[in-house]
């Protein structure tokens, strides 16, 4: 039975930032992006600060690879309807922050946005999505706007889409557990916090050794366990709120239905009985019945 490992978001905050463990992150990104890369450094990111409500925070990590490209990895547990907008904002913000005033536009850094979400985001059957920017001809549907040979040499890019941010979304909760390829082995770990002995994806072998909960210092293990307990507590609170909301909604629906029935009865009696008697029979106020009459 594989040993329980620390969650990926906690590892991002505490372990994967250390240069000695860059190869774990490199393995994950290589399997996801489908090309080998080398992380040069981990840059500071505002969402990775310690706060008192840390158990509820999203977690992100910003890395720069050996091609001077930026890779933003974000783990999000809480449901957020405008999450796509924040993906766009995050990539755009990085582009602006890492461009010096007066630089030519070709100095804009390439951004990869990797989003690991544990909530139901939008509609779709898959658990792994990829998005890029392409320009297609409106009159010739097979025509894709491409860089000229000169531009390819100047920008060191083969296609237009490689200039723009590229987005990856992993919907962890949608993953069934069936392993089809090596990135699935990583997603299995993201969901279950375990790595099977036969997994061969890059970085997982090192992760299995480094992220073992039992190898944490006592203080770190206590902090981690408390954090996981807080996550479970929050899930329970959210589920309870949903249940209470459904019950309250049903009660409100019944009350509203009864009120409508009383109003219909009152309308049918307006030409037969006086207002005081209708009020007594239906439970509606005299004022409500007078408004119906008007």
N, C-alpha and C positions, 0 to 999 in steps of 0.2 A: 504494500500500500504506500503510495507516494506521501511524503511528509507535507504538511501544510506550510505554505509560504506566505510571506507578507504580501499585501495587495500592491498592485502596480502603482497606484497613486501615492501610497506611503513610501514606496521605494523611490519614486521620483523626488520626493521631498528630502529623503534622508540618505539614500544609498547611491542612486544612479548619478548624482551630481559629482561624485568622487571620480577623479581621473582614472583610478585603477579599475573602475567599473564601467567605463565608457563602452567597453566591448559588448556588454549586455544590451545597451541601448542601440549600438550600431547593428547588432544582430536583428533586433526587432524592426528597425527602420529599413534594413537591407531586404528583409523578407517582404515588408509591406510595399516599399517603393520599387522593388524589383531591380535594384542596382546596388552595388557595394559602395559604402561610403565610410569616411573616417571623420569622427567628431573631433574638432580642434578645441572647442571650449564650450562650457555652459554659461550662457549670459543671464543677467538678472532679469526677472519678470515680476511685475507688480502683484500678480495673483498668488505668488508663492510665499507671501509673507505670513509669519506666525501671528495668529490672533486668538482671542479668547474663545471665539465661536468656530475655531479651526475645524471642528468635526463636521460643520455644515458647508465648508468652503469648497469651491472647485479647486482643482490643482492644475498648474501648468508648468511646463519646462521649455525653455528656449535654448536651442543648440545651434552652433555654427559648424558647418562641416568644412572639409579641406578645400572645397571649391568656393568658399566664402558665401555659401547659401545659408539661409535661415530656416530652421525647422521648429515649428511651434507645436508641441504636444499638449493636449488638454484632456483632462479627465473630468467628466461632469456627471454627478449623481442626481441632482435635483432637476425636476422637469422645468423646461424653459421654452415657451412657445416661440420666442423670437431668437432661438439659438442660431439659426442660419444667418441672421443679421449680425450676431456677435462674431460668428466665424469670419464674415466679411470685414467687420470692423477690426478684428484682431490682426488679420493679414494686412489691411490697409495701414493700420497704425504702425506696424513694423516697417513697412516700406518707407513711410514718412520719417520715422525715428532714425533709421539707419541710412538716410541720404543727407549728406552735408550740403548746406546752402551754397549755391553756385556750381554744384556738380552738374555735369551733363546727364540727361535722362538715362543714358546707357549704363550709368553707375547704379541704377536701382537694383536692389538685391532680389534674388529669386527667393520666394517664400513657399514652403510646404506647410500646410495646415493639417495636422493629424488630430482628429477628434474621437475620443473614446467615450461613448455615452451609455449610461445605464438606465435610461428612461425611454419611453416611447416617443420617438421623434418622427413626426410626419407619417406618411403612408409609404409602404413598400414591403416587398416580401423578403428581400435580401438582408444580410447582416453586415455587408461590407460594400461601401459605395465610394466611387471616385468621381471627382468633378474637375473639369478644366475649361479654359476659354478657347473657343474656335470661331473663326469667321468663315461662313459658308456663303457661296453665291446664291442670290435670290432667284436668278434666272436660270442658272445651271446648278442644279442641286448637288452635283458631285464635285463642284469646284470649291476647294478649300484655299483660303488666302495663305500663302506661304512666304517665307523669307527668301530674298534673292541670294544668290551665291555670295555676293559681297557682304550682305548683312550676316549671313551664316558665319563667315570668317571673322567679321568684326565683333559680333556678339557671342561667338562660340556656342551657338544654338542651332539646332536643325530645323525647328518649327516655331511658328509664332506663339503657340500655346505655352511653350517652355519659358517665355518671358513673364507670363502672368502667374499669379499664385495658383497652386494646385491643391485640391482639397481631398481629404480622405475622412470618411465617417465609419466608425466601427460601432454598430449597435449590438452591444454585448448581450443584452437580454434576448435578442432575436436568434442568437447562435444556439443550434440544437445540440451541439456536442459531437456531431459527426465530422471526423477529420477528413478533408478532401485534399489538402495541400499543406505546405509548411507554415503559411501564415495562420492557418486554422489552429495549429498547435499553440501558437502564441495567443490566439483568441480564447482557446480552451483555458489557458493559464489566467487570462484576464477575468474570465467568468468564475473559475473554480479555485483559483489561487493554488493550483497544484500542477505539476509537470510529470507526465507519465514517463516511465523508464525508456520507452521506445521512441520518444520524440527526438527528432534530429534537426529541428530548425536552428538557424544561427542564433547564438546568444543564450539559448535555453539551458545548455549544459552548465554554463557559468552561473546563470540565474538560479538554477536548482541548488547550487552550493552556497551562493552569496545571500539569497533571500530566505533562507531557512529561519523560521521564527526562533527555533531553539538556539540559534547561534547569535542572537541579539544579546547585547548587554542587558542585565536585569532591569535597569531603569527604562531602557528603550522598549523592552518587551512589555513592561507594565503599561507604558504610555500607549503602545500599539494595541494591546488588548482592550484598554479603556476606550480607545478610539473606535475599535470595531464594535464594542458594546453600544457606544453612542449611535453608530450607524443603525444597528438593529433597533434601538429605541426609537430613532426617528422614523424608520419604516413602520413600526407599530403605531406610532402617533398618526402618521399619514393615513394608514389603513383604517384606523378608528375614526378619523375625521371623515373619510369617504363614506363609511358605513352610517355614521350619524347623519351625514348630509343626505344620504338616500332616504333614511327613515324620516327625517324632517321634511324632505321634499314630498314624500308620500302623504304625510299628515297635512301639509299645506294644500296639496292637491284635493284631498278629501274635503277640507274646510271650504276651499274655493268652490268645489262642486256643490256642496250643500247651500252655500250663499246664492249661487246662480239659480238653484231650484226654488229657493224662497222668493227670489225676485220674480221668477216666472209665475209662481202662485199668486203673488201680490198683484201682478199685472192683470191676471184673469179675474181678480176680485174687485178691481177699481170701480167698475160700473155697478156693482151689486151691494158692496158694504162700504161703511164709512171708514176713514183712515184709522181711527183708534182701534176699531175691531180688527182690521187687517193687520195692524201692528201686533195686536195681542195674539193672533192666529199664527203669524209667520216669524215673529221674533225680530222683524226689522224695526228700525226706529221710525217715528212719525216723519222726521225730516227726510229719511231715505224714501219713504213712500210718497211724500209730497213731490220730491224730485222726479220720481217715476211718473207721477200724474202730469207734471208739467211737460 
